[in-house]
Amino acid sequence: MKVVTPKEMAVMDRHAVAAGTPSIELMERAGHACAEVIKVDLDEKAQIIILCGPGNNGGDGLVIGRSLIEDGYTVHLFLTADREKLSEDSQISLKRLEDKNIPIRTLQDDADLEDLSLIMKRATHVVDAIFGTGLVDKEIPASYNRIFDLVNDFDREKIAIDIPSGLRGDIGLTIGNGIFADKTIVIQNYKTGCLLNDGPDYTGDTILIDIGIDENSIPNEKYYTQESDLKFPQKRKKNTHKYDYGSVVVIAGSKGMSGAGILSIEGALKSGGGLVTCYVPQDIYIPVVARAPAEALIKTYDCNITSDDIKHDRKKVILIGPGIGRAKNYSFILEHLLEGSLPVVIDADGIHHLAVVVDSLKESKTPVVITPHFAEFSKLIDVPREDILKDPIGYGQKFAMEYQVVVVLKGYRTMIFGTNGEIWFNSTGNPGMATGGSGDVLAGMIAGIAGQNVNLFEAARAGVFYHGKAGDYYAEHFGQSTLTAHSIIESLKYVLK
């Protein structure tokens, strides 16, 4: 399933029209499909307010209103702009309402807003069809801010059409104010603004509807991950041994952060890694041995990755970074790893040390995946976090292609950037996973999956997806508040089948 920008969606619309589907027919399909979704939660006492803007999003709202009224529901339709400002297709939809003698009000002054406020007191649902996905970074008129405030104060269900009004459809940032929807009915394809930055908080639950537009009519390599897209887990052969499922070496931990390595070990083991060896500094060896899973091997190192122990391990993938701290210099270790051929996963403090030798990536032929959150990525590329938030897709894609590394940019909808420009938005996970150690588990999972003869890009996609799915399993059964990194580990057995 593809993810599109508003501009890409507009091109897809034009291609559909050029292929023979009139634009008004697309509006009719969208409106009727949205109405079917809305009807699922309605009863005979429902009263629905539909707020329609001047663009085609408002036209969708007009079709929704006509469809619900024809099915016998009580609907109050409001235009937020003068009729002559409506788009061409919205004008047609308005005339179809008027031909059926369906009343519609226009919100023009304080008295109209007062009428809206009074109707809201007895309404059961408000449908937001004010602005579409093409909202750009310019000031919203004060009259709309007052409407937004009224809607946000409404304590029953708020439903947005395609994207909540006030939210930019490209980057998911609001323009000063926006509607917090309980549910958003997304038309045809997820828009980038629904998934980035503030988007998920404003959209609420999302429901996707298909109106018959071909997503392959444009060149686009942004996708929304579904389990069917993944190439892991794979069926195991009977005649195998532990080394067939990967020998993972983890370089992790430091004084005060010994738990990071343990969580990474468990992430690697629970995702199917055949053998996991964790190297820790001498001063935390005993506490790590006392707490680590019995299945793991725990060894020490003295910050010299070329030591015979590590060099001669039958390793398939190396993970470096969880909890190693910043007091010691790990940059030369990273340089050594990047001169080799084994896949390397670089996480947490490893990314801090990578920033010192980041140009080594350009000379390296080593398969690499990095797993930064936005603050770590900001320091790595020396770009303010605020700038990255305005174009996370561009910055992530540029780094992955320029340095030929897989980038896992962590967030609520984590993005996985491939070296060829491909981008996958993760579809699993919940806010309860914003907890200490969650990233250590993910890094271990990616390494554990990669060790099973899975390339790093596929391992990153699968690791992120099942990490989120395990968190969702726990949250569904026990809630988000008590979710910990160990909750994710323990829930993997229910989702990795």
C-alpha atoms as one frame of an Amber mdcrd trajectory, in Angstrom:
protein
   0.000   0.000   0.000   1.499   3.315  -1.063   1.774   6.548   0.888   1.479
   9.751  -1.145   2.026  13.458  -0.759  -0.889  15.794  -1.566   0.806  16.716
  -4.846   1.156  13.059  -5.785  -2.499  12.429  -4.933  -3.513  15.339  -7.156
  -1.560  13.817 -10.054  -3.217  10.448  -9.436  -6.615  12.199  -9.541  -5.728
  13.824 -12.866  -4.610  10.521 -14.314  -7.885   8.913 -13.261  -9.818  11.709
 -14.970  -7.674  11.436 -18.088  -8.372   7.687 -18.125 -12.100   8.355 -18.365
 -13.492   8.854 -14.857 -15.048  12.345 -14.485 -13.821  14.244 -11.436 -17.395
  14.639 -10.152 -17.717  10.849 -10.250 -14.627  10.545  -8.026 -16.254  12.982
  -5.614 -19.454  10.946  -5.611 -17.526   7.746  -4.927 -15.592   9.357  -2.087
 -18.672  10.888  -0.483 -20.783   7.725  -0.642 -17.909   5.541   0.621 -17.347
   7.925   3.553 -21.057   7.907   4.325 -21.024   4.113   4.515 -18.223   4.247
   7.077 -20.004   6.914   9.123 -23.306   4.981   9.113 -21.707   2.066  10.972
 -21.835   4.043  14.245 -25.211   5.755  13.734 -28.592   4.946  15.180 -32.019
   6.432  14.493 -31.402   9.234  17.035 -28.166  10.388  15.443 -27.775  14.043
  14.500 -24.824  14.786  12.256 -23.241  18.165  11.592 -21.184  18.380   8.400
 -18.870  21.364   7.944 -17.988  21.868   4.286 -15.163  24.082   3.042 -14.847
  25.686  -0.397 -12.599  23.050  -1.995 -13.204  19.484  -3.102 -12.927  18.262
   0.474 -16.045  20.331   1.151 -17.619  18.811  -1.942 -17.027  15.356  -0.460
 -18.838  16.601   2.646 -21.823  17.747   0.575 -22.083  14.289  -1.012 -21.829
  12.659   2.419 -24.677  14.845   3.659 -26.905  14.033   0.689 -26.204  10.313
   1.063 -27.004  10.277   4.800 -30.163  12.353   4.366 -31.396  10.015   1.634
 -30.906   7.158   4.103 -33.131   8.908   6.630 -30.594  10.455   9.010 -30.839
  13.953  10.486 -28.042  16.049   8.988 -27.144  19.723   9.451 -25.032  21.000
   6.556 -22.888  24.120   6.858 -20.741  25.890   4.275 -17.749  27.703   5.736
 -17.355  29.989   2.701 -19.600  31.895   0.315 -21.145  29.726  -2.370 -19.406
  31.492  -5.238 -16.031  30.470  -3.770 -16.777  26.756  -4.080 -14.754  24.605
  -6.493 -16.390  23.544  -9.740 -17.239  20.040  -8.560 -18.449  21.343  -5.207
 -20.808  23.685  -7.087 -22.260  20.642  -8.839 -22.666  18.794  -5.536 -24.357
  21.832  -4.019 -26.847  22.020  -6.882 -27.699  18.333  -6.437 -28.549  19.102
  -2.814 -30.673  22.079  -3.770 -32.483  20.039  -6.437 -33.620  17.773  -3.605
 -34.629  20.758  -1.450 -32.009  19.876   1.151 -31.271  22.978   3.268 -27.726
  24.197   3.832 -26.488  27.085   5.952 -23.493  29.358   5.421 -21.288  30.376
   8.321 -20.858  34.085   7.655 -21.015  35.957  10.957 -21.234  35.619  14.736
 -24.929  34.783  14.598 -24.233  31.818  12.312 -21.532  30.559  14.659 -23.976
  30.877  17.543 -26.500  28.766  15.599 -23.781  26.169  15.013 -22.920  26.156
  18.701 -26.554  25.589  19.676 -26.978  22.709  17.215 -23.768  21.133  18.524
 -25.388  20.813  21.946 -27.787  18.210  20.628 -25.647  16.714  17.843 -24.047
  13.281  18.136 -21.404  13.594  15.392 -19.447  16.360  13.675 -17.901  15.715
  10.270 -14.947  17.899   9.306 -14.789  18.462   5.532 -13.420  22.002   5.702
  -9.885  21.824   4.318  -8.312  19.018   2.327  -4.763  17.740   2.181  -3.435
  20.668   0.140  -3.263  23.143   3.006  -0.030  25.143   2.822   1.883  27.171
   5.361  -0.138  30.355   5.439  -2.241  31.987   8.116  -5.742  30.605   8.606
  -8.459  33.295   8.850  -9.675  33.973  12.374 -13.189  32.803  11.484 -11.865
  29.296  10.853 -10.002  29.256  14.143 -13.285  29.927  15.896 -14.882  26.994
  14.057 -11.949  24.760  14.979 -12.322  25.709  18.635 -16.042  24.921  18.582
 -15.374  21.512  17.044 -12.585  20.679  19.468 -14.878  21.544  22.388 -17.479
  19.100  21.036 -17.399  16.092  23.375 -18.872  13.478  21.056 -17.458  11.884
  17.905 -15.495  14.078  15.514 -14.830  12.592  12.076 -12.382  14.131   9.593
 -12.547  13.490   5.861  -9.150  12.611   4.363  -7.215  14.732   6.886  -8.190
  16.924   9.860  -8.549  20.582   8.916  -5.608  22.740   9.928  -3.116  19.907
   9.447  -0.699  20.121   6.545  -1.123  17.139   4.273   2.556  17.006   3.398
   4.442  17.142   6.711   1.788  16.717   9.404   2.360  20.024  11.162  -0.526
  22.336  12.013  -0.830  25.912  10.867  -1.419  27.394  14.299  -4.626  25.491
  14.975  -6.345  22.318  13.834  -9.172  19.899  14.521  -8.462  16.907  16.753
 -10.463  14.133  15.117 -11.498  10.923  16.832 -11.528   9.237  13.450 -10.223
  10.128   9.997 -11.573   8.529   6.842  -8.611   8.525   4.473  -9.500   8.559
   0.795  -7.636   6.123  -1.468  -4.109   6.342   0.030  -2.518   7.474   3.264
  -1.133  10.982   2.960   2.287  11.710   4.399   0.771  14.361   6.669  -1.393
  11.726   8.376   1.727   9.827   9.447   4.338  12.486  10.188   4.878  14.724
  13.223   1.534  15.802  14.764  -0.468  13.897  12.149  -1.260  10.766  14.206
  -2.415  12.867  17.197  -4.844  14.851  15.048  -6.154  12.012  12.860  -7.149
   9.646  15.677  -8.151   6.237  14.332  -7.808   5.967  10.569 -10.009   4.095
   8.111  -8.930   3.792   4.477 -11.476   3.753   1.644 -10.874   2.826  -1.988
 -12.484   4.888  -4.734 -10.807   3.152  -7.652  -7.791   5.372  -8.346  -4.682
   3.531  -9.532  -1.842   4.161  -7.080   0.643   2.879  -9.658  -0.213   5.654
 -12.102   2.672   7.717 -10.688   6.283   6.842  -9.827   6.342   6.557  -6.039
   8.313   4.392  -3.624   6.703   5.293  -0.314   4.795   2.446   1.318   2.708
   1.668   4.398   3.898  -1.636   5.824   1.520  -4.571   5.923   2.480  -7.956
   7.354   2.059  -9.499   3.910   4.864  -7.246   2.628   7.451  -8.872   4.892
   9.777 -11.751   4.044  10.192 -12.809   7.655   9.661 -15.047   9.567  10.668
 -17.864   7.247   9.864 -21.547   7.591  12.753 -23.409   9.189  14.229 -26.542
   7.667  14.487 -29.625   9.832  18.128 -30.384   9.072  19.640 -27.221  10.566
  21.650 -26.036  13.551  22.021 -22.834  15.543  24.555 -21.262  13.199  22.034
 -21.473  10.352  19.998 -18.880  12.270  22.760 -16.440  12.852  25.559 -15.818
  15.270  24.968 -12.288  16.503  27.690 -10.302  18.260  26.451  -7.467  20.472
  28.838  -4.758  21.703  26.899  -2.978  24.401  26.680  -1.633  27.913  28.709
   0.528  30.227  28.705   1.359  33.914  25.214   2.540  34.776  23.725   1.189
  31.518  24.354  -2.542  31.766  20.704  -3.325  31.061  20.892  -2.044  27.477
  23.003  -4.979  26.338  20.748  -7.489  28.099  17.659  -6.112  26.383  19.430
  -6.252  23.013  20.435  -9.865  23.666  16.849 -10.810  24.452  15.577  -8.963
  21.386  17.988 -10.919  19.195  17.209 -14.272  20.813  13.431 -13.824  20.861
  13.404 -12.860  17.173  15.025 -16.172  16.306  18.773 -15.549  16.475  20.629
 -18.847  16.782  23.479 -17.701  19.008  24.110 -14.356  20.679  27.428 -13.287
  22.139  27.540 -10.015  24.042  30.796  -8.155  24.657  30.756  -5.807  27.620
  33.407  -3.778  29.460  35.204  -5.647  32.248  33.699  -3.428  34.959  30.118
  -4.584  34.249  30.844  -8.223  33.403  29.578  -9.673  36.694  26.230  -7.785
  36.850  25.568  -8.587  33.176  26.329 -12.290  33.654  24.023 -12.344  36.679
  21.071 -10.904  34.703  21.607 -12.045  31.125  19.644 -14.941  29.600  21.341
 -18.303  30.150  21.328 -18.866  26.386  23.702 -15.961  25.705  27.475 -15.900
  25.894  28.906 -12.956  27.814  32.505 -11.890  27.171  34.608  -8.847  27.913
  36.647  -6.514  25.761  38.937  -3.585  26.369  37.636  -1.302  23.623  39.783
  -3.205  21.107  37.524  -4.787  18.513  40.472  -6.573  16.902  40.993  -8.780
  19.949  41.226 -12.463  19.084  37.981 -13.378  20.866  35.798 -11.113  18.752
  37.763 -11.642  15.563  37.338 -15.414  15.639  33.656 -15.570  16.631  31.511
 -17.264  13.980  29.456 -14.105  13.634  26.988 -13.161  10.895  26.014  -9.697
  12.098  27.329  -7.183  14.635  25.271  -4.791  16.749  27.089  -1.928  18.403
  25.842   0.942  20.507  23.176   0.142  23.113  24.326   1.673  26.382  28.032
   1.980  25.451  28.043   5.589  26.633  30.116   8.483  25.365  32.995   8.518
  27.823  35.196   6.180  25.770  36.113   6.592  22.124  34.356   3.971  20.003
  34.940   5.745  16.707  37.970   3.653  15.796  35.965   0.478  16.507  33.317
   1.654  14.071  35.978   2.425  11.474  37.280  -1.133  11.844  33.801  -2.616
  11.485  33.126  -0.511   8.395  36.251  -1.955   6.775  34.812  -5.459   7.038
  32.086  -7.311   5.160  29.739  -8.331   7.983  26.427  -6.464   8.358  26.518
  -3.891  11.156  23.612  -2.453  13.152  24.509   0.872  14.798  22.193   2.053
  17.568  21.972   4.635  20.372  25.408   5.863  21.525  26.925   4.092  18.550
  25.323   6.770  16.385  26.980   9.453  18.517  30.395   7.897  17.846  29.547
   7.329  14.176  29.139  11.097  13.731  32.898  11.473  14.255  33.722   9.093
  11.378  30.571   9.410   9.283  32.573   9.923   6.072  33.909   6.381   6.492
  30.482   5.203   5.385  31.108   6.536   1.885  34.218   4.385   1.471  32.693
   1.348   3.142  31.184  -1.641   1.354  29.808  -2.978   4.644  26.006  -3.373
   4.858  24.894  -0.952   7.599  21.638  -0.028   9.309  21.416   2.886  11.731
  18.494   3.330  14.140  18.368   6.977  15.296  15.490   8.899  16.779  15.097
  12.466  15.537  17.472  14.031  18.074  20.223  11.503  17.287  19.693  11.963
  13.565  19.917  15.727  14.004  23.342  15.418  15.619  24.527  12.888  13.054
  23.778  15.090  10.048  24.348  18.405  11.883  20.922  19.799  10.989  18.572
  21.323  13.602  15.792  18.970  14.661  13.194  21.609  13.788  14.424  21.650
  10.187  14.283  17.868   9.955  10.691  17.871  11.208   9.759  20.080   8.258
  11.170  17.562   5.764  11.875  14.216   7.448  11.362  12.279   4.244  13.836
  14.406   2.323  16.573  14.306   4.971  16.179  10.586   5.660  16.122   9.646
   2.000  19.113  11.839   1.168  21.278  10.335   3.930  20.344   6.732   3.108
  21.139   7.154  -0.583  24.249   9.315  -0.167  25.875   7.044   2.434  24.291
   3.790   1.187  22.985   2.760   4.596  19.548   1.694   5.761  18.088   4.360
   8.041  15.476   3.487  10.657  14.217   6.920  11.748  12.282   6.130  14.913
   8.995   7.729  15.842   5.325   6.862  16.231   5.277   5.927  12.545   8.892
   4.860  12.196  10.290   5.290   8.687  12.692   2.810   7.100  14.752   4.317
   4.279  16.417   2.017   1.763  19.602   2.742  -0.135  17.720   3.018  -3.445
  15.243   5.667  -2.274  12.523   3.302  -1.067  10.661   4.385   2.098   8.416
   2.300   4.333   6.215   3.782   7.045   5.626   1.340   9.867   1.980   0.611
  10.668   2.354  -0.856  14.177   3.183   0.512  17.615   1.611   2.709  20.284
   2.613   5.516  22.688   3.167   3.044  25.521   6.327   1.967  23.735   7.937
   5.330  24.504   9.753   3.708  27.397  13.364   3.088  28.371  14.969   0.115
  26.649  12.421  -0.171  23.851  15.031   0.907  21.290  17.572  -1.593  22.650
  15.072  -4.401  22.058  14.454  -3.161  18.507  18.160  -3.012  17.686  18.580
  -6.555  18.973  15.628  -7.743  16.918  16.978  -6.226  13.698  20.359  -7.880
  14.309  18.740 -11.193  15.246  16.625 -11.212  12.091  19.527 -10.129   9.871
  21.561 -13.044  11.206  19.002 -15.449   9.733  20.209 -14.772   6.189  17.852
 -11.808   5.833  19.278  -8.677   4.191  19.480  -5.600   6.391  16.687  -3.652
   4.715  14.257  -6.571   5.063  15.477  -7.191   8.617  14.881  -3.543   9.506
  11.337  -3.571   8.104  10.463  -6.839   9.850  12.119  -5.845  13.119  10.294
  -2.535  13.311   6.938  -4.101  12.356   7.044  -6.982  14.850   8.520  -4.790
  17.578   5.472  -2.542  17.191   3.093  -5.461  16.882   4.392  -6.969  20.131
   3.845  -3.613  21.828   0.326  -3.469  20.412  -0.405  -6.986  21.664   0.561
  -6.012  25.199  -1.324  -2.702  25.067  -4.475  -4.406  23.812  -4.448  -6.889
  26.688  -3.024  -4.846  29.559  -2.993  -1.171  28.507  -0.204   1.198  27.569
   0.735   2.570  30.975   2.426  -0.595  32.263   4.204  -1.407  29.013   7.977
  -1.847  29.398  10.780  -3.088  27.176  10.380  -6.537  28.737   6.675  -6.437
  27.867   7.675  -6.179  24.216  10.103  -9.092  24.545   7.543 -11.307  26.270
   4.848 -10.450  23.711   6.983 -11.463  20.724   5.980 -15.105  21.207   2.383
 -14.164  20.421   3.060 -12.204  17.235   6.122 -13.851  15.651   4.507 -16.959
  14.238
